[in-house]
Structures are given as structure tokens and as C-alpha cells.
């Protein structure tokens, strides 16, 4: 017998929602209610949390979904370093990336990875003191924090332009 929405324990629903965060946001919007209902049907009547096996299954499948939707490495490098626009099959991934919580940090780290790696390496061999590296990291963090909104707007204007092949209303 299927449990109605009023019979679902809110703690169980929160537990399922927590583990569903492994999936991309667009996937959760489309399918989270259905997955929660199925897991509620399969759970014990007094379950307050998702069992470990199901939770690990959701985690593994969510990461696999994220990995499958991700563009190939060289497309990703072009998108991050050269501001190129990925092909239409990866548009949903680009939208998730730009709207993600840590986009400004990811954007800056991709741009500055070589400098940060060089600073870390030089601090280990004794050229720079570790306080300098920490200071540079804090400076980069401040720059990321101050440029967050501008970075997101610029990336959205560049990568999320509508094309004639798009369905009407697909991109807002």
C-alpha cells in the first residue's frame, strides 16, 4: 500500500533530500518527488532515515549522473580558460555550473591554479614563507568574494545566449 503525502515522516523526507543532493539540480527538480515516493514505499513503516545501502546507491548514482553530463576535459578547459561556449548538449551543465553556489570560487581557481600551485611548491622548498602563501590565498578569496556577482553575470551573458535552434522559453 502506498503512503500518502501526509503519512511521510518529515525526517525521512529530509534524509532522502539530503542524499539526493548528489544529483544535479535540474535532475532533482524533475524527479525528486518521484524518487522520494518510491523510497518511501520501499522503506520500513517506521523509518526515520534512509538506510545506508540506499543512501550510498543514491550517492553513487548522483555522482555518476554528474560525471555523465559533464563535458569532455578539453571542452571544459576551453570553457574555463578561453571563455568558449560549449556545444548545445552541454548547455544544461553550463547553466548548473553558473548557477551553482561555488561558481565564483571555481572560476577563479581554474584561472589561478598555476599561480597557486607555484606558490605552494615554492613554499615547500623554502623560497616563500608559508605566511605569504596564506596571505595570497586570503587575497584571492577576497577578490573572489568581491567579484562574485559580476563573474556570474558575465559568464551567463556569454554562455547562456539563446540560439535559433533552442526551443521557445528554454532559457528564460
Secondary structure as a PSIPRED ss2 file (coil, helix, strand):
# PSIPRED VFORMAT (PSIPRED V4.0)

   1 X C   1.000  0.000  0.000
   2 X C   1.000  0.000  0.000
   3 X C   1.000  0.000  0.000
   4 X C   1.000  0.000  0.000
   5 X H   0.000  1.000  0.000
   6 X H   0.000  1.000  0.000
   7 X H   0.000  1.000  0.000
   8 X C   1.000  0.000  0.000
   9 X C   1.000  0.000  0.000
  10 X H   0.000  1.000  0.000
  11 X H   0.000  1.000  0.000
  12 X H   0.000  1.000  0.000
  13 X H   0.000  1.000  0.000
  14 X H   0.000  1.000  0.000
  15 X H   0.000  1.000  0.000
  16 X H   0.000  1.000  0.000
  17 X H   0.000  1.000  0.000
  18 X H   0.000  1.000  0.000
  19 X H   0.000  1.000  0.000
  20 X H   0.000  1.000  0.000
  21 X C   1.000  0.000  0.000
  22 X C   1.000  0.000  0.000
  23 X C   1.000  0.000  0.000
  24 X C   1.000  0.000  0.000
  25 X H   0.000  1.000  0.000
  26 X H   0.000  1.000  0.000
  27 X H   0.000  1.000  0.000
  28 X H   0.000  1.000  0.000
  29 X H   0.000  1.000  0.000
  30 X H   0.000  1.000  0.000
  31 X H   0.000  1.000  0.000
  32 X H   0.000  1.000  0.000
  33 X H   0.000  1.000  0.000
  34 X H   0.000  1.000  0.000
  35 X H   0.000  1.000  0.000
  36 X H   0.000  1.000  0.000
  37 X H   0.000  1.000  0.000
  38 X H   0.000  1.000  0.000
  39 X H   0.000  1.000  0.000
  40 X H   0.000  1.000  0.000
  41 X H   0.000  1.000  0.000
  42 X H   0.000  1.000  0.000
  43 X C   1.000  0.000  0.000
  44 X C   1.000  0.000  0.000
  45 X C   1.000  0.000  0.000
  46 X C   1.000  0.000  0.000
  47 X C   1.000  0.000  0.000
  48 X C   1.000  0.000  0.000
  49 X C   1.000  0.000  0.000
  50 X C   1.000  0.000  0.000
  51 X C   1.000  0.000  0.000
  52 X H   0.000  1.000  0.000
  53 X H   0.000  1.000  0.000
  54 X H   0.000  1.000  0.000
  55 X H   0.000  1.000  0.000
  56 X H   0.000  1.000  0.000
  57 X H   0.000  1.000  0.000
  58 X H   0.000  1.000  0.000
  59 X H   0.000  1.000  0.000
  60 X H   0.000  1.000  0.000
  61 X H   0.000  1.000  0.000
  62 X H   0.000  1.000  0.000
  63 X H   0.000  1.000  0.000
  64 X H   0.000  1.000  0.000
  65 X H   0.000  1.000  0.000
  66 X H   0.000  1.000  0.000
  67 X H   0.000  1.000  0.000
  68 X H   0.000  1.000  0.000
  69 X H   0.000  1.000  0.000
  70 X C   1.000  0.000  0.000
  71 X C   1.000  0.000  0.000
  72 X C   1.000  0.000  0.000
  73 X H   0.000  1.000  0.000
  74 X H   0.000  1.000  0.000
  75 X H   0.000  1.000  0.000
  76 X H   0.000  1.000  0.000
  77 X H   0.000  1.000  0.000
  78 X H   0.000  1.000  0.000
  79 X H   0.000  1.000  0.000
  80 X H   0.000  1.000  0.000
  81 X H   0.000  1.000  0.000
  82 X C   1.000  0.000  0.000
  83 X C   1.000  0.000  0.000
  84 X C   1.000  0.000  0.000
  85 X C   1.000  0.000  0.000
  86 X C   1.000  0.000  0.000
  87 X C   1.000  0.000  0.000
  88 X H   0.000  1.000  0.000
  89 X H   0.000  1.000  0.000
  90 X H   0.000  1.000  0.000
  91 X H   0.000  1.000  0.000
  92 X H   0.000  1.000  0.000
  93 X H   0.000  1.000  0.000
  94 X H   0.000  1.000  0.000
  95 X H   0.000  1.000  0.000
  96 X H   0.000  1.000  0.000
  97 X H   0.000  1.000  0.000
  98 X H   0.000  1.000  0.000
  99 X H   0.000  1.000  0.000
 100 X C   1.000  0.000  0.000
 101 X C   1.000  0.000  0.000
 102 X C   1.000  0.000  0.000
 103 X H   0.000  1.000  0.000
 104 X H   0.000  1.000  0.000
 105 X H   0.000  1.000  0.000
 106 X H   0.000  1.000  0.000
 107 X H   0.000  1.000  0.000
 108 X H   0.000  1.000  0.000
 109 X H   0.000  1.000  0.000
 110 X H   0.000  1.000  0.000
 111 X H   0.000  1.000  0.000
 112 X H   0.000  1.000  0.000
 113 X H   0.000  1.000  0.000
 114 X H   0.000  1.000  0.000
 115 X H   0.000  1.000  0.000
 116 X H   0.000  1.000  0.000
 117 X H   0.000  1.000  0.000
 118 X H   0.000  1.000  0.000
 119 X H   0.000  1.000  0.000
 120 X H   0.000  1.000  0.000
 121 X H   0.000  1.000  0.000
 122 X H   0.000  1.000  0.000
 123 X H   0.000  1.000  0.000
 124 X H   0.000  1.000  0.000
 125 X H   0.000  1.000  0.000
 126 X C   1.000  0.000  0.000
 127 X C   1.000  0.000  0.000
 128 X C   1.000  0.000  0.000
 129 X C   1.000  0.000  0.000
 130 X H   0.000  1.000  0.000
 131 X H   0.000  1.000  0.000
 132 X H   0.000  1.000  0.000
 133 X H   0.000  1.000  0.000
 134 X H   0.000  1.000  0.000
 135 X H   0.000  1.000  0.000
 136 X H   0.000  1.000  0.000
 137 X H   0.000  1.000  0.000
 138 X H   0.000  1.000  0.000
 139 X H   0.000  1.000  0.000
 140 X H   0.000  1.000  0.000
 141 X H   0.000  1.000  0.000
 142 X H   0.000  1.000  0.000
 143 X H   0.000  1.000  0.000
 144 X H   0.000  1.000  0.000
 145 X H   0.000  1.000  0.000
 146 X H   0.000  1.000  0.000
 147 X C   1.000  0.000  0.000
 148 X H   0.000  1.000  0.000
 149 X H   0.000  1.000  0.000
 150 X H   0.000  1.000  0.000
 151 X H   0.000  1.000  0.000
 152 X H   0.000  1.000  0.000
 153 X H   0.000  1.000  0.000
 154 X H   0.000  1.000  0.000
 155 X H   0.000  1.000  0.000
 156 X H   0.000  1.000  0.000
 157 X H   0.000  1.000  0.000
 158 X H   0.000  1.000  0.000
 159 X H   0.000  1.000  0.000
 160 X C   1.000  0.000  0.000
 161 X C   1.000  0.000  0.000
 162 X C   1.000  0.000  0.000
 163 X C   1.000  0.000  0.000
 164 X C   1.000  0.000  0.000
 165 X C   1.000  0.000  0.000
 166 X C   1.000  0.000  0.000
 167 X C   1.000  0.000  0.000
 168 X C   1.000  0.000  0.000
 169 X C   1.000  0.000  0.000
 170 X C   1.000  0.000  0.000
 171 X C   1.000  0.000  0.000
 172 X C   1.000  0.000  0.000
